[in-house]
């Protein structure tokens, strides 16, 4: 079955960096567009970045543009999110997925605080 295992979250100071990873299984990773999402308790889950199957095309939400970088390694079935210049409003649980229709992983908590 489709599974996503996210990791790499933690506590970071404002202006700091974190790198998230997501290992995917149960489908042909290299043939799927991939996305990172985040969710704050009490708010709707939002998409923050997407990447094409080859990795050559990327898109970002305005709130993270020029600070986050999405990438992928199709040989490892792994998706990444490099998060730079972190802000307190980036605090959320981060998830990866192909879209909205597959089961969700457990996510990884990112907390930005001084």
Secondary structure as GFF3:
##gff-version 3
##sequence-region A 1 114
A	DSSP	beta_strand	3	7	.	.	.	ID=ss1
A	DSSP	beta_strand	10	12	.	.	.	ID=ss2
A	DSSP	beta_strand	18	25	.	.	.	ID=ss3
A	DSSP	three_ten_helix	29	31	.	.	.	ID=ss4
A	DSSP	beta_strand	34	39	.	.	.	ID=ss5
A	DSSP	beta_strand	46	51	.	.	.	ID=ss6
A	DSSP	beta_strand	58	60	.	.	.	ID=ss7
A	DSSP	beta_strand	68	73	.	.	.	ID=ss8
A	DSSP	beta_strand	78	83	.	.	.	ID=ss9
A	DSSP	three_ten_helix	88	90	.	.	.	ID=ss10
A	DSSP	beta_strand	92	97	.	.	.	ID=ss11
A	DSSP	beta_strand	108	112	.	.	.	ID=ss12
###
